[in-house]
Amino acid sequence: MDSFFFSADAGDDDWYGNSSARSIRSLSDLDDERLYLVDHRWWNETRESMFREVDGVLYSTSSCLSDDFESEIILDMRRSEIDGDDDCNGEEQGVSGREYALISEWMFYRALKWHYDLKKVQNLAAIEDNKADLFFLQVRLSISGTRNSLIVRICEKDNEVGAFNKSCQIFTLKIWDFSGQITKFFLQGRMLHDNSGPVNKEISLELQVYGLYHYFMLKENGMEVDSKTELKVNGHSNEVKPYVRLGQSHTSSFNEAHKLGLTGLYNLGNTCFMNSAIQCLVHTPQLVDYFLGDFRKDLNFENPLGMNVCIFQIIYYYFLQVKCMNYLFAHVDQGKLALAFGDLLRQLWTPGVTSVGPRAFKSRLAEFAPQFDGYNQHDSQEFLAFLLDGLHEDLNRVKIKPYNEIKDVDGIPDKEVANEHWKNHLARNDSIIVDMCQGQYRSTLICPLCKKHSVTFDPFIYLSLPLPSTTMRTMTLTVLNTDGSTLPIPVTVTVPKFGKFKDLIQALSIACLLRDDETLLVAEIYNNCIIHFLGKPSDSLELVRDHDRLVAYRLPKDQDSLPLVVFTHCYLEESNGQGGPSSRRFGMPLVARIPESSDGFEIHKKFLQLLNPLLLPEEFSSDSLDTCSVNIADPDTKMDDVADDLTIEDVPNSDEVMRKSSVDVDFHFSLEKQGFSSARSKIVMDEPLLIPETRQVSVLVSWPDEMVKRYDTFILNRLPETGELPLLTNNPPESVSLYKCLEAFLKEEPLGPEDMWYCPKCKEHRQASKKLDLWRLPEVLIIHLKRFSYDQFLMDKLETYVDFPIVDFDLSNYTVHKDCQSSIHYKMYAVSNHYGGMGGGHYTAFVQCGEQWYEFNDSQVFPISEDQIKTSAAYVLFYKRV
Ligand SMILES: [Zn+2]
């Protein structure tokens, strides 16, 4: 994804001023392509199926005279007369088991993996000390005066005793060079001779000798090795020894012999986020094959967005001083992140290794991403996104990105537009990461007014799916009957966070058992006044904030055309100065429909009816409780007696209230002009009411002290915020299927007001809605579950249990473009888990190797069963196409 590119100039401040010093350091840091000496027959098995194009050059070796043969072996390697292309003759000799192949590192790892995959390592009981399988041999190379032979010196002082002793038994035979390094060395040797006379400069080279353990055993047992003997060299015959690890049981807690690739990563101090993501990646089949192979050919030396910035030459003089043979001109500082990752992957796939410390990789990473320097905990997904993007830029086969103009796509079928976008993307981006992880989705913007559709196609390398808690939202509203039959009740409903107003109405109707002949009118209350009614069913619920207070009024459906009366309440306060009494509002407004031709009596009657449920029983309206109720209702207000003429009498029952309503002068009603709250006129009881054009009559009701005592105004004041939960609920973590998360991701959503879209048809900015559809799916589908939510005020982690498929993740219902060529079924092979809370916690990985699942917990590797894979810790899911 283009959004993950990094700054290319990170860390190149002193680059040019210091290039020669850097060049030495860099080349030695590079630890370039190593050479492996392996049994020719073992190699040849692999070669037949995957390295047919690689030719070997046969060298014969013979011992030379040495002054001190006991501590030094001197060999003379000469290019044999038999040509490497002469397959028939070559293979005849190659299978004798007495010939060796010199191969480069990537060939070695590919061959190793090939044997491993082929044999599937069933015979785990066969345990062998594999530490002997791979040993390092330090040799010195120089060109002899004749220029036709290579002098190989193996000195005891350079090597471990064991390795030196073993080496006495090799190099007496024939060596096939498939690496091309010997030829290169000859060429360079000649050059040196031509330029500076007959000097005999030496190059020190470390050889990795592999798979000859059995051969040595046979030798030591005195068995004659000749061309007719069937040798049991590791991996080369029918009775193949598996690559198993033994011992080191102090770091591995299970007794089973390890398989290839089951290598832990040491925690360097809060680096479990990195270890977890790395283990998932290094068990991704395509990446394993790629990085065990010759990935260096793709290293992107020229991409300015790559992880390196500068190209320079290595002078041959320096070249001679370092231990490895390499290209005369090496652009060693390019593609360093990919090199470091490849190196780490190979270490993790090296037989006989239990745990690896990813120190070199980590410091290389920090050079390009300072945020990963130090030892703080990070988000494994953030790291993964960074790494994938960095690897992509380092390995981009496109060296110069062409500029492609996006054409006007109006009227062109989606399929063609999608292909065009895809082609353009691939013209600029072509790497193993693209081959493996890049998918494409369709993004449609829809104008809410003219319904204009605007389609674009975007690439993705992973999907970030929301969890239901971030897609659903609870809202608490107060539901009020408008016939005075019940008390106001708070109702909490769960609605889609990005839902519409109609979703809220639907949920509320169910929750409050709305009858068929009723309808709901929802109003937002602010400062004890209705500031507006929530209108259109298609309005977004995002417009309602958590601290808003909403009331839903139940109204008779068949009275929709009648005028609506809104009662707001106030206490009368005596002003300190000369002015008249001022009012102070309280409580939630009450609402009702009134007949077309109503008068003051009708208003009065209606109000008393609405208040009916709040009427306190006689025994509760004693003085002691009155004070309490008043204080709760409005603790700051000193009540003034405004109703001088009110006679205190027994609290009437509801019938009495109804009967007496027309004559009581307890409440004062005045008509408010909308928009001008100060402009009001007293409602005269026996005068007809003037219904305004808006069909809404706003009535301010002044409550005298005596009335406040009679009614439970506390209930009127109890108006919760919508975000408030009714009770402290201790619900278990939510459970949701991965398909539901995907649906939430693909669901049509209105854009926020801050993301207004310019509609080309309306020629105006509109709050469009956006719909995503999966169009093209990658081979490896990485799914990030958005467990961490970042609110304006707090960060939170969702512990939702996501029920994800392991064996068959079927995306056929979620992909709009059906490409018959490829399957849309996926199988899980790795999970990155996060345990604990924000900013800390611990990461592990579950990875499938063969049929068996393993837990990678830093340096520890355990086998686990498949039913342990699904937990609420699952954070990043890795699927491969099946
Ligand atoms: Zn429009």
Residues whose N, C-alpha, C, O or C-beta is under 5 A from the ligand:
A	BS01	ZN	C447 L449 C450 K451 K452 C759 K761 C762
